[in-house]
Amino acid sequence: MYFYKNQFLHKQDIQISPDDRGYYFGDGIYEVFRVYNGQIYECGAHMQRLERTASEVRLSLPHTSDGILTILNKLIQHNSLVEGTVYLQITRGEAPRAHPFPTQAEPILLAYCSEVKRPLASIHNGIQAVTQPDIRWLRCDLKTLNLLPNILAKQTALDHGVQEVVLHRDGTVTECSASNLMMVRDQVLYTHPANHLILHGITRAVVLRLAHALHIPVKEEPFTTEQLLQADEAFITGTTVEITPILQVDGQSIGTGTPGSTTQRLQAEFERTFLK
């Protein structure tokens, strides 16, 4: 069961217009909500980010935040979803193709559920990554539908037989193709500041809270690809990847080449807080 244009519909009954600005301009925004035990994880933080992105791109939400959450929870119930994700996107609406904002179009909300299991093998065993210049636009803090650079980066990872790409701007690490990045050096946790160059990840914020609770020192400051390669530990954070260790970057082991103790402490606290 999907939600589209104020109706709960079966997928085969949805008809998306070729005049939808999301279709030909990517003129829209989105969120991916994680569901554990039938409940939306960090729903308040997701809605705040959705509202902020909508405001920044001057797109009116078709429902209040409470109304959207009601729709999402009904979707979860309709689909009997216990563990998975809810995808939500809102486009500026249908109008003849022209760059200026249309005067008559109404925003269109689409949402659906997917069963997605926790990636336990990656969480426990770690992943590998390669580096690549970050060529995206300068508003990476906005969660818009314009994801072609991220898609190309993710495909680069797969072409190299690894799982992620670490993006950098002139050697300064920003984030990854579909996740935020953190490293540990001398028992201090480092991550890029939450400015316009990275997405303000929901799980990123959760991990910083957990680090504070565990008395792990945190520095939100830029670091270089060289410093990353010299780190004791590194890991990615994200809605579907949770806290996943990076064991190797560009063929070079990070630390011992195994999941580190700080990463494992944060993983254990995440599970204790959200999964039990």
N, C-alpha and C positions, 0 to 999 in steps of 0.2 A: 504494500500500500504506500502510495506517495501523497504528498500535499502539493497542489499546484493551482494557482489562481483561486484561492479561497475554497478549494474542494479537496476532499480525500478521494483519490482515484487509483485505479490499477495502472501500472506502467503503460500498458498497451493503449490506454484511453487518453494519454497525454499527447497533446498536439502543440508543439512549440513553433511559433511563427518565425518565418525567415526575417521578419521585421523587428524581432527582439534585438535590442542594442547589445545585449550580452552575447548574442550569436555573432554579430559582425564587427563589434568594436571591443568585446571583452569589457563592456561598460557595466560593471557590477561588482559586488562584494560577496564574500562567503565566510563561513566558519565550518569547522569539523569538530563535533562534540563527541567525546568519548563516553561510552556507557559501560558502567560496571554494576553488576547485580541489578540491572533494570533502572539504574539511576544515572543522571547526567553528572559527570565529573566537572567540578569547578564551573558550574553553569553561570554564576554571577560574573566571573571574570571574562568568560566568553562573550556574554551579552554586553559588558562594558566595552570590550574591544570592537564588537560589531557596531555599536552606537558611535564610537569614536571614528571608525573607518567611514561609516555612512556620512557623518558630519564633514569629514575632511574632503570627501569626493562630492559633497553636496547632493546626496541621494536621500530622499525621504523614505523612512521605513514604513511599510504598508500596515504594520500593526505595532502596538506598544510592546515593550520588552516582555511584560507579563503575558501579553497575547501570543507572542512568538513562542515563549516557553510552554504555554498551554498547548499550542499546536505540536511542538516537538514531543511533549510527554504523551499526547494522544497517539502520535505516530509510533512511539515506542510500544504503547499498549496494543495498537492495531497489529503491529508486527511481532508481538510477543518477544521483543528483543531483550535478552539478558546481558550479553556481552558483545559489544560492537561499536559502531559509530553512527551518528546522524549527520548527514551533509545538508547544509543550508546555503542557498545562494539567493541573492536579491539583485535583479537587474533594473536598469532605469526604465524599462518598459518597451513597448512596441511603437515604432515610428519609422517613417521613410528614412533611408540612410542619409544622414547629414551630421557633420561634426557638432554643431551647437546643441545644447540641451533642447529636447522637444518641449513644446509648451503644453501639450495635451496628454502625453503618455503617463500611465500610472505604473509604479514599480510592481514587479512581478516576483513573487516568492515561490521558490521550489525547494522541497525538502524530502529526503528519503533516508531509510535505515539500511545498514549493511551489517551482517554478522562478521566481526573481525576478532580473531583470537589474539591474545597477548603474544608477541614474538619472543617466546621464552628462550629459544635457542640463541638468538642474537643477544638478548639481555644477559644471559648467563655466560656465553662464550665470546661475545664481542664481535666486532666487524673490522673491516679494513677500508681505507679511504685514499683518495688522491687529491692533490691541490689543483686549483684552477683560478684564474683571475675572475673577480666578481664584476661582471659587465652589466648588472641590472641598473634600473633607474634609481634615483636618489630618494624614493619614498618607500623603502622596503618595510617600513613600519605599518603600512596599510595593507590589509588582507584583501586584495582585489583579484579579479579573475585573470589578470594579465600575467600568466605564469610560464610563458614560453622560455625565458632564460633558465628558469628552474628545471623545466623539462629537459632542456638540452644538457644541463649540468648533470642531472640524474642519469641520462643516457650515457654520458661520458663515463660515469662511474661503472655502469654495467659493461660498457665497451672494454674497460680495463679489468674486468673481473672482480670489482670490489663493490661495496654497497653504498658508499657516499662520496660526495665531493666536498672538500673544505674550500670555501671561497675566500679570496683575499683581495684587497685593494692595495696595490703597490707593496705587497708583502705584509700588510696588516690584516690579520684574520678577522672576518666578519661573522659568518655562520656557515651552514651547509645548505645543500640544495633544497632540503625539506625538513630541516631541524636546526635548533640552536646548538652551539658548541661550547664546552667548558673544558678547562685543563686544570691539573693540580701540579703545583711545583712547591716543594718544601712544605707540604701540608696546607698550603694556601690555595683556595679555589679562585680561578680567574675566568672571567667571561667578558665579552665585549659589552660596553654600555648600551642600554636600551634607548638608542637614538634613532635617527631616520635611516641608518644603514642596516638595521636588522629588524626582523619581525619580533614584536614583544611577545614572546612565546608564553603560553599559559603554564606549561610544565616547567619552563625556565624559571618563572616566578615562584612556582611551587618549590623547586629545588633550592632556590635561594632562601626561602623560608625554612626548609628542612635543615639546610646548612647552619642557619642561625640557631635553630633549636638544638643542633648537635655540637654547637660551639666550634664550628669549622670556619676559620677566617675567610672572608670573601673580598675580592677586589674586582669591581666592575671597571675594568680599564682595558684598552687595546693591547694586544700582544701580536708578535710576528709569527710567520711560519717557522722561522728558525727557533724561536722560543717554544713553539708547539712541539717541534721534533725533539727538543731537549726536556720536555715535560716528564714528570713521573707517571702521570695518568692523563687520559683524555676520555671524554664521553660526549654523546649527543643527547639532547632532550627534545621531546615532542609528544604530541597527543597520542600517537599510535606507537611510537618507539619507547616511550617512557624514559628510562635512563639506560642507555646502551653504551657499553665501553667501546672505544676505538683502540685497537691493539697495534695498528700499523698505518702509517701515512707515507705515501710515495715509496713503499717498499721498506721503510725504516720502522723498526719497532719503537713503540712509545713505552718508556720505562722498561719493565721486564717483559713486555709483550704479552702480559696477562692482565685480566681485570684487577684494578688496584683496590687497596683497602678502603680508601675514601669513597670511591665509586660504590663499593659494596655496602658500606655503611648507609649511604644515601638511598640505595636501592631497597635495603631492608626497612628503612624508615618510611619510604614511599609505600611499600606494601603494608606495613603496619598501620599507616594512616588512612589509606584509601581502599584497601582490599580485604580487610579483616573486620 
